[in-house]
Amino acid sequence: MLTLTGLTRPAVDRAGPPRAVVIGSGFGGLAAAIRLGARGYRVTVLEKLDAPGGRAYVHRQDGYTFDAGPTVVTAPFLFEELWTLCGKRLADDVELRPVTPFYHLRYDNGSTFDYHADPAAMDAEIARLAPGDVEGFRAYMRESEAIYKVGFEQLGHMPFNTVGDMLKVAPDMLRLQSWRTVYGFVAKYIKDERLRVALSFHPLLVGGNPFTTTSVYCLIDFLERRHGVFWAMGGTGSLVKGLVGLIDGQGGRIEYGAEVEQILVRDGTAVGVRCTDGRVHEAEVVVSNADSAWTYSRLLPASARKRWTDRKLARAKYSMSLFVWYFGTTRQWPEVPHHSILLGPRFRELLHDIFDRKVLAPDFSLYLHRPTATDPSLAPAGCDAFYVLSPVPHLESGTDWSVEGERYRQAIQQRLEATLLPGLSGSIATSRTLDPQGFRQRLNAVQGAAFGLQPTLLQSAWFRPHNRSEDVRNLFLVGAGTHPGAGMPGVLSSARVLDAVVPDARAFA
């Protein structure tokens, strides 16, 4: 018997291919498992919850289906790559259907803006609101394309292991003015405040404040135009189900109700994990799809950490959290599109309250998701399924959501009923919520932050927790909290980085 950090464990079984343990079955973890399986590893995925998906968990309630988190599918070729690695086609398992418009924005004064893929349609929308901004918008989209070609195509799956890696790209980042914020970059080209908001809200989809997030994230505008915005028929959970099927086909396995308590380290090298029930899973490679701050602060002892110390993690800037209300109705609102953004009376000031002051404001801006606009199968006939989310401060605000949650939900309901969903109060058939305390308890998110670390310039690329741990050998990170960041393209790209940093399976022979 060998002793490891005070534990007794069996000797390592070297028979067969090397083993990889993946902590968490979010999109990043599932993609990592597939990529490692394709490279010859024996893969085990350990999931705390009773089903896969992480933030993409699926709730089924009273005949309605609710995707818990991600709903905007972009860059579908990143999913296609995973199916190709397994000798299959994405279309064999999942139907992706384009969504148009991408987003419908409703301003507080009742004016609207539809965000389209088609350049001519976008020009027409810009001209309808602010004719003087048409040329500025075209110039902005050219810059968005330039940022995309560097920030996504070149750097999105590039590991930033050393300061030298960062210095190599510094000239490009300076040329693209990455020191500017998203809002500041948009404002260079756009004068109308409504359009500035319409073109700068995207960082909120990945946990960032448009007034502090690096302008690298302006690439999202061109990414969506180039690759489209899609809906996975059957719900985002159909993508999760498809990925799980790929892992099964490779001979990998997923264990549910298996919460990892500690990453086991010997002589500075990760050698496996221990679960809360005492079981030990040995492995030559450990990949954490858990929140990166949780990985370092809770799963690794302080003695194993030099860079990501408790002090450094406490000083980091975390994303906002979310209040999410899932509800099904006994009627439909066919005029409401798939993705709507309902803006409140304040934008900059509200985000200051959320990110900086960390107070729960009396007003809000909302994202309303109506998947039954595209996919009626998610609700009983003649009914609608919705979720609405409101950005809120993370748990440093001190908000007691067990007290405030229902009051906040009712305020959202009243706002929806007064704007997009008249008659809502008498039509609710089923309901559930997720708040910052739920993100902390259910998803092990530090501070209940919905997206991990904020995507500020000094928390991006090399400054972010690396995909290959700086502190522990053979420990790797994927998901929203590592490079390149949150959102489906980001977490899938983080798994793509593993191809460059995880040793070949033959290295363990």
N, C-alpha and C positions, 0 to 999 in steps of 0.2 A: 504494500500500500504506500502511496505517496501523499505527502501533506501539502496542502495549498491554502495559503492565507487562513490557517487554522482549521481547514476542513480536511476530512479524510475522503479520498476519492479513488476509484479504480485506476490501475495503470492504463496508459493510452493504448487503444486498440489500433494498430497500424494496418490491419487488413483492409483491403479495398481502397477505393479512392479517398482523398482527403475530405474532411467534413467541414461544412460551413453552417453556422447558425445565424439566422436572421431574426432580429428582435423587432416584431411588429409587422403587420400585414397591410399597411397602407400601400398606396400605389408605388411609392419608392421601394418598400420592402419586397413587394411581389415582383417588381421589375428586377430588383437585385437578385432575387432567388432564381429567376429564369436565366439571367445572364451568367450566374455562377453555375447553374445546372448545365448550361450549354458548354461551359468550359471544363466540365468533368468533375465538379464537386458533388458530393452527397449533401443535399440541402435539407435542413429542417427549419421551418418558420415557426416561431413561438408567438402566439397572439393572446393578449390578455382577455379580450372580449370573447363572446360565444360565437362569433362569425367574423369573416374577413372584412377588410376595407379600411379600418382605422377611421379617419375622418370621412371616408367614403362608405361607411356602414349603411345598411339599408334597414329602415323601420317599416314593418308591415302591420297595419292597424285598421281594424274594422272595414276591411276591403279596399283600403287605400295603401299605396306604396309611396314612401318618402325617402329620397336620397338624403342622407344626413348632412352631406357637405358639398363637395365639388359638383358643379352642374354645367360649367362652361368647358366644353371639349375643344381644344385647339391643337395644332401640330399633330394630327392623327398619324403621321408617318412614324412618330416615336412609338406608338402602339404597334403599328405594322411591323416595325423592326423586331419586336419581341415575338410576334407570331412567326416571322420568317426564320428566326433562330431555331424554332421548333418544327420547321418544315411545313408550316401551315399558312393560311391566309386569314387576316383579321375578319374579312367579310364572311368567312365560313361560320363564325361564331357571333359576330356583333354587327348590327346594321347601324351605321352612322348616317343621320339625316341632317342636312344643312338647315340652320336656323336663320331666318331673315324677317325683320331686321335683326342685326346682332343684339341691339339693345334699344329699348324705347325709354327716353328720358322725359320726365314730367317735372317742370320747374314749379316752384312754390306759387308763382303767379298764374299757373295754368297753361303756360306755353309749353310746347313739346319739341323734341328733336329725336329723329330716328337715325341710328347709327348703322350704316349699310356697308356691305362688301364692295358693291359696284361703285367705281370712282365717279361716274356720271351722277348716280343717285346721291352720293355724298356731296358733290359740288352743288346739286340742286338744293339739298337741305341747308348747306352753309349759306347759299345765296338767299334762301327764304328768311333766315334769321339775321344774317349780317352780310349783305352783298360785298362790302369792302374787305371781307376776310377770305374770299375765295382764293386769291393768289397766294395769300399767306398760308392757307391750309395746304395748298399744293406744295409749297416750299417746305412746310413742316413734314409732309409725308415723304418727301425726298430725303430729308434728314433722318426720319424714322427708319427708312430703308437702309441708310448708311450705318446707323447704329445697330440695326438687326444683323447686318452682314458681319459685323465685328462681334457684337455682344452675344449674339445667339449662335450664328453659324461657326464662328471661330472659337469663342471662349466658353460657350454654354456647356461643352463636355470636356473642357481642358482642365486638368487638375492644377490647383495652385498650391504646390507643395513647399515652395521656397519663396523668399523675398525676390530672388532672381526672376521667378516666373511672373511676379507682379511687375517688376521693372521692365520686362520685355514688352508688356502690353501698355505700359504707361504712356508712350507717345501717341498710340491710338486713342487712349482714353482722354488725353489732353486735347487731341484734335477734335474729338467728338463732344467736348465740353462736359465731361461726366461729372465735373464739380457742380454743375447746375442741378437744381431740383427739377423734377418732372414738370411741376407747375411753372417754374421759371423758364424752362426751355420752351414750353408751349406758348407762354406769354410773349416770347420773342417774336412770334409769327402771327399771333391771334390777338385781336383787340377786344372783341366782344366777350364780356365776362361769362355769359352763358356757354359760349363755345369753349372758352378756356376750361370751364368745369367739365364739359362733355369730353374733352380730349385729355384730361388729366386725372380722371377718377380711377383709371386702371390699377394704380398701385394699391388701392383699397382691396382689390381682389386677391392680393398676395401679402396683405398685412402691413402695407406701407402708407405713410402720410404723404400725399402728393407734394406737400410743401417742404419735406425733408428727404424724400426718397431720391436717390441718384437718377439723373436723366437717362441712364442706361435703360431704364424700364420704359422709356418711350418706344422701344423696339416692339412693344406689345401691339401698338397700332398697326405697324406693318405686318407683324406676324399674323394677326387676324385677317388682314386683307389678303396676304399671300396664301394662307392655308385654310381660312374659313373658320366659322364657329359651328359646331355640330352638337347634336343630341344623340346619345346612344339609346336606341329604342329598347324599351323595357326598363330604362333608368340607368344612371351611372353604374349602378350595381351590376348591370350586365357585363360591363368591362371588367369589374372585379371578378365576377364568376368566370369569365373567359380566361383571365390570368391564372386563377386557381386551377382551371382545367389544364393549362399549359404546364404548370408545376407538377400536377399529378402525372401527366404524360411523360415527364422527364424522370419520374421515379422519386421526386421530392415529396415531402410531406409537410402538412401544417397541423400544429396542435393548438387547439382553442382552450380557453380558460387556463392558459399557461403564462403567468406574469413573471417576467424576469426580475429578480431581486438584486442580482450582482453579476457583473462581468468578472470572471476569474482571471487573475493576472499572476504569472510566474516569471520572475526575472525580467520584468518590463514587457512581457509578451502576453497577449490575450490567448487563453487556452480553453475557453468555454464559458458557460454561464450557469448560474444557480437560480432556480425558480423559487417562488415564495412557498411552495409545498416541499422544498428541500431537494427536489430532483436536480441532478447535475447533468448538463449536456456538454460533453467535451467537443472541441472543434479546433481545427487548425486555423480557421478564419472566423471572426465574429463581425457581423454587420449590424449596426444599430439603425433602425428606422424610427426609433423613439425620438422624441424631442431632444435636440442636441444638448440643451442646457440640462435636461433631466438625465441624459446619458452620463454627462460628466459629473453632475452634482450628486446624483443618487445611485448610479450603477457602478461607479468607480470609486475606490477609496481615495482620500486626499493624498495618500502616500504615492499613488500612481500618477498624479497629475502635477505637471510643472507649468504648463501654459494656462490651461483652463481651470484655474484655482477658484475656490468659492468667492474670493474677493473680486476676481475679474468677472465672474458670472453675475455677481450682485450689482456690478456697475454697468452691465450691458443694458442696451435699450431693447425692450421687448415690444412686439406688435400689440395692436389693440386686441380686444377680444370681440366676441359677437353675442348678441342675444338672437336666438333663432326660434321662430314659432312655425311649427308644422301644423297644417290644418286641412281637413277635407270638407267639402260643402255639398249640399243636397241639390244645388243648381250650378249652372255654368255662366261664365262671363266671356262669351266668344270674342268680344272686342279687345280683350286684354291679351297682349302678345306673350311669347314664351319668357322673355327677360325684360323686366321693367325696372327702372331706377326712379324712385320718387324722392325728389330733393326737397329738403326743408328750407326754412327761411334764411339759414346761415350755412356757409360752407367752410371758409377758412376758420371762422370763430368756433364752429362746432368741432372741427378737427383739433384745434388748440385745446379745447376742453377734454377731448378724448385722449390725445397723445401726451400733452404736456401738463395740463392741470390735473388730469386723471379724475375728473368729476363726471357724474352721470347727469347730463344736461336734460332740461325739460323738453327740448326739441330733438329731432332726429332726421336723418336721411335713410331711406330704406331701399333694399333690393328685393323685388318680388319675383319669385320663380313660379311660373305656371306651366309645368311640363305637359299637362293635358292639352295645351294648345297644339302640341306636336304629337303627343302620344296618349290617346284616350285610355289605353290599357291600364294606366296607373290609378284609375278611380272607377267606381261603378258607373254604369251607363247613365248619361245625363248629369254627371257630377264632375267636379273639379278637384284636383289635388294642388296644394300650394305649399311653398314655404316662403317666409319673409324674414330677412335678417337685418339687424340694425347694428352697425359698429358701436361698440361701447368700450369704456376703459377696462383694462385688465384688473386683476384683483388688488393691485396697489391702491385702487380707489377706496378700498374699505367698504364697498357696497355689500350689503347683506341681501343676496339675491333670493334667499328664502322668504324675505319680507317684501322686497321690491319687485320680484319677478312678475307676479300676477298684475300688479298695478301697471307695470311697464307694458305687459302684453295687452291689457285693455286699452292703453293709450294708442298703441299701434293699431289695434282693431278699429278704434274710432277714426284714426287718420285714414286707414284704407277705405273705410265705409264712406268717408266724406269725399273721397277722390276717385279711386279706380274701381272699388267694389261696392257700389250702393246695394243696400239690402243684406250686407254680410251678416249682421248680428243674428238674424233669424234663419240663417242657412248653414250654420256650422254643425257638422255631423261628428267630427272627431278632431282631437287637438293634443299636442304635446309640445314641450319647449326644451331648449338647451341654452344654458347661460354660462358665464365664466367659471362658476364653481363646477359646472358639469365638465367643462374642458379640463379643469384641473383634476377632478376625481376620476372621470371616465377615460380621458386620453393622456393623463400624466403630463399635461402641459404646464410648464413652470409659469407661475403668476396667472394661470388660466388664459395665457396669450394664445390666440387661435392659430397663429402662423409662426410661432417661435420668435427668433430675433428679427428686428426691423431691418429692411433692406436699405439702410443708409449707406453712403459711400464708404465709411469706415467700419461697416459691418458687412461688406460684400467681398467676393473673390478671396484673396489671400487673408483678409481680415476676418473672414467668417470661419467657424470651425471647419477644418479641412476634411475632405472625403477620406483621406488616409490620416488617421489620428496622429497628431503631433506628439502625443504623450505615451501611447501604448502601441507596440508593434502588433501587426496582424489584427488590429481593430479598425474598422472602416465605418463611415457614416453616410447615410442617404436620407433623403426627405427634405422637408421645408427648411430645417435649421442649418443645413450645410450648403455648399456651393452646388448649383447656382441660386437656389432659393425656392420659394413656394410657388403654388400653381401646378397644374398637371404637367406642362412642359418642363418646369423646373425640377420637380421631383423625379420625373422619368429621366431627365438628363443627368441628375445626380447618380442614378444607377448606371447610366452609360459611362460615367467617369470611372467606375470600378474596373472596366476593361483595361484601363491604363495603369491602375495602381494596385490591384490585387494580384499577387503572384500567380503564375501559371500553376495549375494543379500538379504538374510534374515536379515542381520545386519541392513538394512534400513527399516525393516517392522515397 
